[in-house]
Amino acid sequence: MKASCTVDLKIIMKQFHNLTRLFFSTKCVTPVRLCCNSSSVVSKKETRTASNQFKTQISSGPSFHDFFRGLPASPKTTVSDVEIEDNHPYLSAHSELGEPRKVYFETYGCQMNVNDTDIAWSILQRSGYERTSILSEADVVLLVTCSIREKAEQTIWNRLQQLTAMKNKRLKSQTPMKIGILGCMAERLKKEILEREKLVDVLAGPDAYRDLPRLLSLAEGGQQASNVLLSLEETYADIMPVHHSPQGHSAFISIMRGCDNMCSYCIVPFTRGRERSRPASSILEEVRILSDQGVKEVTLLGQNVNSYRDTSEEQFCGDNSTKLSRGFKTVYRPKLGGLRFSDLLDKVSQVDPNMRIRFTSPHPKDFPDEVLHLIAERTNICNQIHLPAQSGSSRVLKAMRRGYTRETYLELVQNIRSIIKDVSLSSDFISGFCGETEEDHQQTLSLIREVGYNIGFLFAYSMRKKTHAFHSLKDDVPADVKQRRLEECINVFRKEAARVNATLIGSTQLVLVEGVSKRSAKELCGRTDSNMRVIFPRKDDAVPSVESNMTSIMAGDFVFVKILSANSQSLRGQALSHRHPKMQSALLSNN
């Protein structure tokens, strides 16, 4: 509220003290004396007189308003007259004095953590913090962490040791550095992180980012501050993330949080909680803002992105049940009502027909035909689907509680390819899961060969506490066997990816330019619709534009590139022209 509305607590207490003394003085009230001596017994008439006198004094005594006498008068206001300010009394004086604290972020793990970083930064920016990209300048260092595998957590522990050493070497004349852990690792290891060598000042789980200003304020006072409570409702729908992409041409949009699948190996339901979907209106507003800012590509994010179900509006709450891919099942009951992923994808794709749309990470169970037909129909929805298999063995898939068999998965692959022309597939695989035999491993290798992915994410199994596998299964595959099987999977995957990518040689691909190649300043790089990395010489960066003039290629441009060579990791080619609607169909029809 405005300063004129502020009440001085000291003045109130002084008034209260004075009035209390006045009220209880002997001059205010005539006491009624009761004794056993008959000569001094008070008559009923005298008692009644004293009682009436007491009531008269009470009624003429101080009222509530007398406690505020002597305070500066303030004009009467209505709610509509009051200017509401976003005042937070727990904020540090740095913001008040024009000396904002500088915060430095380090982000680990999945793209969801990238989006969480943007949300956390948006909240801190509102509270007067500044962001720095120089670690030595930082007053606050926040690590947005991943807990999906043991190796990811060990990376964070090592980094905390480094940061603590830097913190201890900081000059006493400088502002003390505070270190915070955000995200999944904060949720999973809250007690251990706070107690282990006192490396951390602030701990905030994935649903507690709104509390960061208060937590940091407590840390400035020398306390360890923690909030790792999970929420059944938090989607940060009212927080517009401050996107921090270096190129500024692509962005990630969180559309749902948490997961209900309860795969036996996965820690996500325990670190990010139950599924809840962000209202479609909030998502569409963010897409429109990004389009106005010139963003050329957005990726819709979620732990199980295609199980999106918005029930925020009454019109969405029907009695229709969730549709799954044919032959798939879940560990939970069918969910009723809500605006589904196909509906959201339809709306998002219509905001800007020139904006490329992607989504990750989906679950194979949530690809009903209407989603596939929509992808095939809309030119700005990428013809690339991430289809995590995790294993090629039906026996292992059952132990993983994935809800499908090898045969069901392959039927889905066939259905996808029959509906979406030139679709590219990527996948996830885990080597050495509990009870995996050599025969199970060979079935995984054969699945990789049979499907033919062009992008893959492969890992050795890492047991996580709290999961179903931790409580019910035995991590009985030796570490060296896991590693050997992983290497074999990677080798087969790369061989098949090279074969798939080689079929693109001679074709013309629409590439969104990301900037200069990391390996050479003489080359540019970008990504195709299928999310393949394409590298082409910078000497060709002057190509025909819409007006047939030669213009330079810049980051964020869509360029047609003819593919000249390929390997398992990337494509190489030569730029032909900037994208133009009349040229696009002609160029692509020649492929």
Phi and psi in degrees as a GROMACS rama.xvg file:
@    title "Ramachandran Plot"
@    xaxis  label "Phi"
@    yaxis  label "Psi"
@TYPE xy
-66.8139  161.387  LYS-2
-63.1766  -33.3175  ALA-3
-63.4358  -21.9657  SER-4
-91.0596  -4.55369  CYS-5
-77.502  134.69  THR-6
-101.048  129.878  VAL-7
-78.2326  111.617  ASP-8
-62.6823  -36.0586  LEU-9
-63.2351  -41.8621  LYS-10
-65.0636  -40.4639  ILE-11
-60.432  -46.5451  ILE-12
-64.8751  -35.4388  MET-13
-66.1939  -44.4269  LYS-14
-61.3123  -43.5101  GLN-15
-61.6126  -42.6749  PHE-16
-62.6809  -45.9908  HIS-17
-63.4058  -44.5183  ASN-18
-66.6313  -35.2098  LEU-19
-63.413  -43.4355  THR-20
-62.8654  -41.3488  ARG-21
-65.4103  -43.2886  LEU-22
-65.2934  -37.0389  PHE-23
-100.307  11.0748  PHE-24
-73.8271  159.966  SER-25
-67.9722  -16.96  THR-26
-77.1394  -19.731  LYS-27
-83.0982  -42.6352  CYS-28
-129.102  132.313  VAL-29
-87.4124  114.855  THR-30
-69.5803  150.976  PRO-31
-100.464  117.238  VAL-32
-93.5949  129.404  ARG-33
-118.327  119.367  LEU-34
-129.556  166.887  CYS-35
-86.357  -15.9872  CYS-36
-70.3055  124.642  ASN-37
-63.5168  -28.8595  SER-38
-70.4485  -19.2914  SER-39
-112.63  12.0667  SER-40
-66.2618  134.06  VAL-41
-84.3087  133.038  VAL-42
-73.7807  161.844  SER-43
-61.6475  -33.8275  LYS-44
-65.9916  -42.9116  LYS-45
-66.4104  -37.3642  GLU-46
-63.8231  -43.2854  THR-47
-64.353  -38.8899  ARG-48
-63.7378  -45.2001  THR-49
-63.1189  -40.0121  ALA-50
-64.2578  -43.336  SER-51
-64.0047  -38.6009  ASN-52
-63.4531  -41.0129  GLN-53
-62.4019  -44.2411  PHE-54
-63.3671  -38.6148  LYS-55
-63.5128  -42.3761  THR-56
-65.548  -38.2985  GLN-57
-63.9604  -46.5761  ILE-58
-65.0706  -28.9496  SER-59
-95.4578  5.04968  SER-60
-77.5754  -171.581  GLY-61
-68.741  142.133  PRO-62
-100.06  179.424  SER-63
-58.2287  -39.2052  PHE-64
-67.306  -24.2332  HIS-65
-64.9483  -22.4407  ASP-66
-70.3597  -15.7733  PHE-67
-107.967  5.01724  PHE-68
-65.166  142.842  ARG-69
92.372  -9.71136  GLY-70
-85.1386  154.681  LEU-71
-59.2666  133.339  PRO-72
-69.5886  143.575  ALA-73
-128.304  142.816  SER-74
-65.8701  147.393  PRO-75
-67.8612  136.469  LYS-76
-131.747  156.712  THR-77
-105.34  170.678  THR-78
-59.4999  -38.0058  VAL-79
-70.8548  -22.2259  SER-80
-82.4944  -20.3309  ASP-81
-79.7315  129.73  VAL-82
-87.7961  110.342  GLU-83
-81.4335  127.772  ILE-84
-112.556  152.307  GLU-85
-88.1598  65.0698  ASP-86
-86.2134  134.208  ASN-87
-127.153  103.471  HIS-88
-62.5202  -15.2074  PRO-89
-87.5943  -3.45247  TYR-90
-69.5088  151.546  LEU-91
-71.376  162.585  SER-92
-72.0299  -13.2509  ALA-93
-59.4253  -44.505  HIS-94
-66.6374  -39.1053  SER-95
-65.8843  -35.2756  GLU-96
-91.7939  5.05238  LEU-97
80.3081  17.7065  GLY-98
-120.455  71.7936  GLU-99
-65.6077  148.146  PRO-100
-74.509  146.538  ARG-101
-101.007  130.917  LYS-102
-115.53  139.13  VAL-103
-121.276  128.215  TYR-104
-106.685  141.306  PHE-105
-125.975  126.973  GLU-106
-114.474  130.528  THR-107
-122.544  153.483  TYR-108
89.4706  -144.536  GLY-109
-76.8273  172.121  CYS-110
-67.0017  -21.5568  GLN-111
-61.5616  -35.1161  MET-112
-70.0057  -30.7205  ASN-113
-62.3804  -45.0424  VAL-114
-67.1299  -38.2192  ASN-115
-62.0012  -36.1011  ASP-116
-61.0009  -43.2441  THR-117
-63.4748  -37.9087  ASP-118
-67.866  -47.3402  ILE-119
-60.1933  -40.6372  ALA-120
-67.0673  -38.184  TRP-121
-60.0163  -42.2743  SER-122
-66.1383  -44.4061  ILE-123
-69.7255  -34.5387  LEU-124
-62.3897  -40.8164  GLN-125
-62.0698  -26.8194  ARG-126
-93.61  11.2041  SER-127
94.6388  8.23686  GLY-128
-81.7639  156.639  TYR-129
-113.563  149.663  GLU-130
-102.415  139.213  ARG-131
-127.977  148.369  THR-132
-101.655  4.07782  SER-133
-109.764  112.296  ILE-134
-58.6253  -40.7107  LEU-135
-65.345  -19.5104  SER-136
-87.0413  -12.5183  GLU-137
-73.4227  138.063  ALA-138
-92.7142  -26.4484  ASP-139
-131.502  128.093  VAL-140
-115.406  120.499  VAL-141
-116.996  124.728  LEU-142
-102.905  118.297  LEU-143
-91.554  112.103  VAL-144
-107.781  161.332  THR-145
-117.773  144.566  CYS-146
-128.134  17.335  SER-147
-70.0087  -29.1321  ILE-148
-139.088  157.698  ARG-149
-62.9904  -37.3794  GLU-150
-62.0077  -38.4769  LYS-151
-63.5824  -39.8249  ALA-152
-69.7094  -38.5405  GLU-153
-63.5485  -34.5249  GLN-154
-59.2459  -41.0033  THR-155
-68.66  -42.6886  ILE-156
-58.6543  -43.1438  TRP-157
-63.8435  -40.1997  ASN-158
-67.0652  -36.1911  ARG-159
-63.2368  -37.9129  LEU-160
-61.2436  -43.1847  GLN-161
-63.8686  -44.8896  GLN-162
-67.3501  -36.4163  LEU-163
-65.3608  -39.12  THR-164
-62.8613  -40.9463  ALA-165
-65.6741  -39.7178  MET-166
-62.7555  -42.5195  LYS-167
-69.8676  -25.8278  ASN-168
-85.0213  -7.38273  LYS-169
-64.1819  138.414  ARG-170
-63.6202  144.442  LEU-171
-64.1888  -23.4962  LYS-172
-73.881  -17.8717  SER-173
-87.806  160.97  GLN-174
-65.6577  130.936  THR-175
-58.6152  136.906  PRO-176
-80.6504  139.069  MET-177
-114.198  139.654  LYS-178
-116.983  132.914  ILE-179
-130.166  146.562  GLY-180
-110.685  125.279  ILE-181
-117.429  158.174  LEU-182
91.427  -153.871  GLY-183
-64.0389  -39.4771  CYS-184
-66.7576  -34.3276  MET-185
-62.1271  -38.8498  ALA-186
-72.0119  -40.4592  GLU-187
-79.3732  -36.4981  ARG-188
-121.081  35.3817  LEU-189
-52.1796  -50.4179  LYS-190
-67.9509  -43.6584  LYS-191
-64.4826  -39.3993  GLU-192
-64.7007  -42.7787  ILE-193
-68.3587  -32.1969  LEU-194
-93.0128  -25.5458  GLU-195
-72.5772  98.5058  ARG-196
58.0484  16.4597  GLU-197
51.1021  48.2588  LYS-198
-81.742  -18.6608  LEU-199
-122.334  139.479  VAL-200
-97.2236  -32.441  ASP-201
-133.557  138.585  VAL-202
-131.358  124.289  LEU-203
-138.315  121.476  ALA-204
-74.4146  174.138  GLY-205
-60.3989  -22.8254  PRO-206
-102.624  11.6903  ASP-207
-119.178  18.3057  ALA-208
-67.1096  -26.5912  TYR-209
-62.5968  -24.8302  ARG-210
-87.7843  0.492937  ASP-211
-57.87  -44.5504  LEU-212
-57.403  -42.0301  PRO-213
-66.8735  -42.849  ARG-214
-62.3675  -41.7854  LEU-215
-68.494  -34.1288  LEU-216
-64.949  -41.5003  SER-217
-63.4525  -38.9067  LEU-218
-64.2831  -34.937  ALA-219
-63.284  -27.4422  GLU-220
-83.5629  4.55125  GLY-221
96.1371  4.28916  GLY-222
-95.5042  154.012  GLN-223
-84.2929  128.906  GLN-224
-119.969  136.507  ALA-225
-143.879  139.72  SER-226
-147.644  107.827  ASN-227
-125.679  26.1559  VAL-228
-70.6086  132.116  LEU-229
-85.4371  152.817  LEU-230
-121.972  150.11  SER-231
-92.9294  -4.76195  LEU-232
-126.502  -24.8373  GLU-233
-62.4699  121.065  GLU-234
-128.81  -2.29624  THR-235
56.1391  33.8201  TYR-236
-61.5321  -30.5329  ALA-237
-91.2576  0.703068  ASP-238
-102.22  114.605  ILE-239
-85.881  112.19  MET-240
-60.2841  144.555  PRO-241
-90.6086  98.9399  VAL-242
-69.2761  134.184  HIS-243
-122.161  42.2667  HIS-244
-75.4315  128.991  SER-245
-57.225  -38.9427  PRO-246
-84.0932  -31.232  GLN-247
79.8714  6.26301  GLY-248
-100.376  -10.4405  HIS-249
-134.582  154.538  SER-250
-151.113  157.248  ALA-251
-111.258  136.183  PHE-252
-123.442  117.846  ILE-253
-76.4991  125.894  SER-254
-112.864  -16.9928  ILE-255
-158.161  160.292  MET-256
-132.955  154.87  ARG-257
78.6028  179.26  GLY-258
-155.817  140.426  CYS-259
-108.299  0.713382  ASP-260
-70.5298  -31.5621  ASN-261
55.352  43.5097  MET-262
-57.6793  141.088  CYS-263
-66.3584  -20.8871  SER-264
-93.7042  -9.79923  TYR-265
-99.3955  134.721  CYS-266
-91.0068  -12.7793  ILE-267
-53.7593  -46.8355  VAL-268
-59.0228  -22.4656  PRO-269
-94.2795  -17.0501  PHE-270
-104.27  -24.0067  THR-271
-121.759  -2.7697  ARG-272
81.3501  -166.538  GLY-273
-75.3357  160.589  ARG-274
-67.4812  135.548  GLU-275
-151.556  140.011  ARG-276
-106.234  140.317  SER-277
-72.6823  139.832  ARG-278
-56.9398  138.727  PRO-279
-59.4258  -36.0164  ALA-280
-60.2028  -38.825  SER-281
-68.7303  -41.1364  SER-282
-63.5313  -46.6863  ILE-283
-64.3892  -35.4314  LEU-284
-64.2537  -41.1707  GLU-285
-66.3619  -39.2984  GLU-286
-61.7565  -42.6317  VAL-287
-63.1774  -41.9648  ARG-288
-62.743  -45.0731  ILE-289
-64.744  -37.5644  LEU-290
-63.0063  -43.0815  SER-291
-64.1365  -28.0049  ASP-292
-82.126  -3.78697  GLN-293
91.0959  12.5943  GLY-294
-67.5928  134.36  VAL-295
-100.937  -13.749  LYS-296
-150.185  132.379  GLU-297
-124.784  145.657  VAL-298
-118.428  120.506  THR-299
-78.6822  130.906  LEU-300
-116.671  147.845  LEU-301
-178.042  156.786  GLY-302
-65.2226  -33.4278  GLN-303
-137.774  71.4528  ASN-304
-56.7738  -36.6815  VAL-305
-87.3206  8.04886  ASN-306
-96.2807  13.5312  SER-307
-49.0881  136.265  TYR-308
-154.248  100.109  ARG-309
-89.6344  117.486  ASP-310
-115.533  23.0108  THR-311
-73.4644  -19.4087  SER-312
-119.807  144.3  GLU-313
-59.7127  -34.3249  GLU-314
-65.1181  -20.2899  GLN-315
-85.7605  -14.8571  PHE-316
-90.5942  72.9025  CYS-317
-92.3842  -165.57  GLY-318
-109.53  12.4151  ASP-319
-74.5102  137.747  ASN-320
-93.3444  160.889  SER-321
-60.8621  134.844  THR-322
-97.007  130.415  LYS-323
-107.781  165.922  LEU-324
-61.4563  146.745  SER-325
-60.0666  128.74  ARG-326
88.7799  -2.23935  GLY-327
-97.5373  155.377  PHE-328
-142.193  169.318  LYS-329
-127.422  166.794  THR-330
-85.5213  -8.26464  VAL-331
-114.625  163.98  TYR-332
-68.6347  153.795  ARG-333
-56.6674  137.95  PRO-334
-94.5617  137.313  LYS-335
-101.821  141.773  LEU-336
74.5222  174.957  GLY-337
102.555  153.132  GLY-338
-81.1299  123.066  LEU-339
-91.8833  176.563  ARG-340
-61.596  -40.1271  PHE-341
-61.5918  -37.8204  SER-342
-66.2526  -45.2016  ASP-343
-63.6897  -46.096  LEU-344
-59.2619  -39.1043  LEU-345
-60.4001  -48.4137  ASP-346
-66.1692  -42.9039  LYS-347
-63.1989  -41.5273  VAL-348
-66.8642  -20.0254  SER-349
-88.6741  -12.3315  GLN-350
-61.6838  -46.7593  VAL-351
-147.399  103.851  ASP-352
-60.3445  -17.9547  PRO-353
-94.2748  1.22301  ASN-354
-95.4064  128.531  MET-355
-79.4014  135.011  ARG-356
-115.375  129.394  ILE-357
-127.095  169.84  ARG-358
-152.305  146.419  PHE-359
-164.184  148.954  THR-360
-107.167  128.775  SER-361
-89.2959  169.678  PRO-362
-112.441  138.687  HIS-363
-56.3552  -26.7509  PRO-364
-66.6903  -20.5938  LYS-365
-105.917  44.025  ASP-366
-121.878  65.3157  PHE-367
-65.5515  163.248  PRO-368
-58.4551  -32.9599  ASP-369
-63.4283  -32.0612  GLU-370
-67.5713  -44.754  VAL-371
-65.4074  -42.1425  LEU-372
-65.6562  -35.2956  HIS-373
-65.9047  -42.5426  LEU-374
-60.9997  -41.6905  ILE-375
-67.0431  -32.3584  ALA-376
-79.5451  -40.3904  GLU-377
-90.4388  121.247  ARG-378
-69.6741  -22.4854  THR-379
-93.3415  -1.73482  ASN-380
-92.2989  121.934  ILE-381
-61.88  138.976  CYS-382
-82.5551  52.5141  ASN-383
-138.091  128.054  GLN-384
-126.054  129.972  ILE-385
-88.1455  122.976  HIS-386
-129.361  79.2601  LEU-387
-61.4524  120.318  PRO-388
-94.4918  -41.8211  ALA-389
73.8993  -37.0299  GLN-390
-159.705  156.956  SER-391
-101.436  4.78338  GLY-392
-105.037  125.517  SER-393
-61.7672  -34.9053  SER-394
-64.3762  -44.5979  ARG-395
-69.2909  -39.2522  VAL-396
-59.5624  -36.7007  LEU-397
-66.6513  -43.001  LYS-398
-64.254  -31.203  ALA-399
-77.0355  -12.19  MET-400
59.4695  48.2051  ARG-401
-84.9941  -19.2472  ARG-402
85.534  18.3258  GLY-403
-156.832  165.265  TYR-404
-106.933  172.428  THR-405
-57.7079  -44.1092  ARG-406
-64.7186  -41.3876  GLU-407
-63.4394  -41.5306  THR-408
-61.1143  -46.0205  TYR-409
-65.5888  -33.4752  LEU-410
-64.5941  -38.588  GLU-411
-64.6284  -42.7359  LEU-412
-57.7458  -45.0139  VAL-413
-63.5518  -40.8198  GLN-414
-64.7938  -41.8128  ASN-415
-61.0121  -46.6201  ILE-416
-70.0016  -24.3707  ARG-417
-77.3815  -23.7813  SER-418
-97.3406  -40.9081  ILE-419
-105.986  113.597  ILE-420
-68.6265  137.004  LYS-421
56.0211  32.0846  ASP-422
-68.7054  144.535  VAL-423
-113.143  144.42  SER-424
-119.877  141.427  LEU-425
-124.957  166.725  SER-426
-157.728  168.98  SER-427
-118.781  144.002  ASP-428
-139.074  143.646  PHE-429
-116.079  125.628  ILE-430
-100.162  136.57  SER-431
81.2167  31.1446  GLY-432
-66.4608  162.532  PHE-433
-48.4549  123.827  CYS-434
78.9566  3.49334  GLY-435
-66.2156  126.768  GLU-436
-97.4046  174.781  THR-437
-64.9737  -34.5195  GLU-438
-65.3461  -40.6765  GLU-439
-60.4443  -43.0635  ASP-440
-61.3964  -42.6331  HIS-441
-64.4446  -33.836  GLN-442
-67.3549  -34.5323  GLN-443
-64.9703  -43.9345  THR-444
-60.6743  -40.6736  LEU-445
-68.8715  -32.9882  SER-446
-65.9092  -42.1215  LEU-447
-59.4469  -42.6679  ILE-448
-67.1038  -41.2822  ARG-449
-69.1625  -39.5591  GLU-450
-78.8407  -49.0592  VAL-451
76.9486  77.34  GLY-452
-88.9809  156.787  TYR-453
-108.175  -10.9069  ASN-454
-140.401  139.699  ILE-455
-146.685  154.943  GLY-456
-129.086  109.892  PHE-457
-122.654  137.238  LEU-458
-144.447  154.807  PHE-459
-81.6415  144.556  ALA-460
-65.3701  138.359  TYR-461
-129.884  115.5  SER-462
-64.2366  132.19  MET-463
-117.419  134.183  ARG-464
-63.1361  155.031  LYS-465
81.7111  -21.8281  LYS-466
-71.6257  164.218  THR-467
-60.6611  -39.5794  HIS-468
-62.3675  -37.8824  ALA-469
-62.744  -37.8282  PHE-470
-87.9181  -27.1022  HIS-471
-120.362  -16.7026  SER-472
-120.324  171  LEU-473
-117.798  127.397  LYS-474
-79.5946  80.1288  ASP-475
-104.546  6.06613  ASP-476
-92.4966  118.559  VAL-477
-56.403  150.291  PRO-478
-59.0386  -40.6076  ALA-479
-68.1978  -32.6036  ASP-480
-69.9743  -42.0392  VAL-481
-56.1473  -46.0807  LYS-482
-66.3111  -40.4951  GLN-483
-64.1963  -44.3176  ARG-484
-64.7661  -37.9954  ARG-485
-61.8259  -45.6411  LEU-486
-62.5148  -37.9123  GLU-487
-66.3059  -40.4817  GLU-488
-62.8425  -43.1305  CYS-489
-62.6085  -44.4618  ILE-490
-61.8716  -44.4866  ASN-491
-66.3143  -40.268  VAL-492
-61.0513  -46.0292  PHE-493
-64.9355  -38.8561  ARG-494
-62.8599  -44.4842  LYS-495
-70.2605  -37.1677  GLU-496
-63.9037  -39.2959  ALA-497
-63.4651  -39.2562  ALA-498
-65.3746  -45.7969  ARG-499
-63.0943  -44.2475  VAL-500
-68.5648  -29.45  ASN-501
-64.4174  -25.1844  ALA-502
-68.7401  -12.6762  THR-503
-88.2682  -9.27736  LEU-504
-62.7297  129.84  ILE-505
94.6314  -14.0167  GLY-506
-85.0429  165.458  SER-507
-109.317  123.531  THR-508
-114.736  140.689  GLN-509
-83.2557  119.884  LEU-510
-118.187  130.226  VAL-511
-89.8137  115.477  LEU-512
-73.8167  127.296  VAL-513
-95.8636  -26.5593  GLU-514
144.543  -157.011  GLY-515
-73.6351  140.326  VAL-516
-62.8478  143.619  SER-517
-66.2414  -28.1826  LYS-518
-86.8184  -24.0633  ARG-519
-153.394  131.403  SER-520
-72.3767  -10.1924  ALA-521
-87.8994  1.09031  LYS-522
-128.646  150.869  GLU-523
-108.356  158.705  LEU-524
-138.854  156.684  CYS-525
-163.586  -171.233  GLY-526
-130.775  144.347  ARG-527
-82.5998  176.255  THR-528
-56.5359  -34.9901  ASP-529
-82.981  8.43913  SER-530
70.6629  19.2652  ASN-531
-84.4802  139.597  MET-532
-77.2971  131.798  ARG-533
-121.357  131.475  VAL-534
-116.395  134.37  ILE-535
-144.521  152.059  PHE-536
-61.6224  142.381  PRO-537
-74.0353  -19.9412  ARG-538
-64.1963  -18.0185  LYS-539
-95.8617  15.5339  ASP-540
-77.7952  2.68981  ASP-541
-105.975  108.256  ALA-542
-129.893  163.307  VAL-543
-59.8634  136.92  PRO-544
-100.013  -171.741  SER-545
-59.2025  -38.1162  VAL-546
-87.328  11.5683  GLU-547
68.8314  14.3178  SER-548
-89.8234  158.533  ASN-549
-85.0512  120.622  MET-550
-127.823  153.211  THR-551
-76.5592  148.481  SER-552
-85.6352  133.342  ILE-553
-126.029  160  MET-554
-58.3389  134.054  ALA-555
98.4878  -8.65795  GLY-556
-81.943  147.462  ASP-557
-94.7434  126.245  PHE-558
-132.704  140.018  VAL-559
-83.473  127.946  PHE-560
-125.57  129.723  VAL-561
-85.6697  126  LYS-562
-81.915  126.121  ILE-563
-108.02  -26.9229  LEU-564
-155.377  165.396  SER-565
-154.385  151.123  ALA-566
-137.788  -168.129  ASN-567
-72.0633  -18.0769  SER-568
-103.384  -32.0044  GLN-569
-158.977  173.299  SER-570
-117.873  155.126  LEU-571
-127.453  144.66  ARG-572
-161.584  -162.823  GLY-573
-134.763  130.114  GLN-574
-68.1071  135.722  ALA-575
-105.593  -49.3227  LEU-576
-166.985  163.738  SER-577
-70.8806  156.541  HIS-578
-68.836  138.457  ARG-579
-143.612  130.967  HIS-580
-49.9831  -39.6885  PRO-581
-72.7912  -27.7367  LYS-582
-86.0513  -25.5528  MET-583
-60.7768  -49.5303  GLN-584
-66.0633  -35.8368  SER-585
-67.5837  -42.9791  ALA-586
-68.0863  -44.3532  LEU-587
-72.9139  -25.5096  LEU-588
-72.6048  -16.4409  SER-589
-83.3649  -6.8238  ASN-590
